[in-house]
Amino acid sequence: MVTEDWATRIKLLILDVDGVMTDGRVILNARGEEIKRFHVRDGYGIKRLLDAGIDVVIITGRKSKAVEYRAKELGIQEIYQGVKEKGSLCREVIARKNLIKDQVCCMGDDLPDLPMFTQAGVSIAVADAALEVRSAASHVTDQKGGHGAVREVCEWILKAQQNWPGTAP
């Protein structure tokens, strides 16, 4: 389990989408358009992180207009969709932002997310992640993907940095 000390250093949160920001189910309408369900509390946590100066980046293997829309709505500037190899992109993003590994937290739920875990100082699996991902993670959330897991992590980071309502400055 990760201590609060790690959370005090976080300047970047990298998120997968399906299974992390959503419950992992893909819903298609009659026109073949994808519909995704996002948790509003996850969104509030992300907005709080961004307001606190902590960057949020999305790296996902699938492509979806819904992800673009949700990211824009939340104020997330960097979205990478259709990514086959997440580890090298994660490394590039971290280098471009002049960060070190210990300043980065990433969240994932399935095997394609494991290469990101090696690039981040803190790797977090959602409660219902694949066994291999939970085993490789620094921390496993209490909440499932799409059910407040992202909020849990945002709150954990911001509380450690004394930047959550009710925490002393």
C-alpha angles and dihedrals in degrees: 000000000000120000125226088253089074092051092056090066099049115121099156133043116194115198135195112209115211108064093009108051089020133033089256097252118126115214119194124192125214090275092054092252116148120238120197132188117220124188113241093216090056087054092051090050091051091050090050090052092050091047088053091055096256111136122229123202128183120217113177137164096220130064121230137159087214090064091051090050095047093046092050091047090053096043097249106155102189120059123165114189131181091028113165098182110037099177098067093044090049090052091049093050092049092048093047090053091049092237131142126228094259090060093059131084123183132188127208145156110195144040097275087063095059095086088059090054091063091055098051130072090221122034119189129194122197116241094258096044122131113282093247091054094048089049092051095045126102088219139008119213123234090227127069123241112282090016102085102296093125091049089051091056095042090051092046092053095044094046090051089051090046091240101118122097109272096024118113116252 
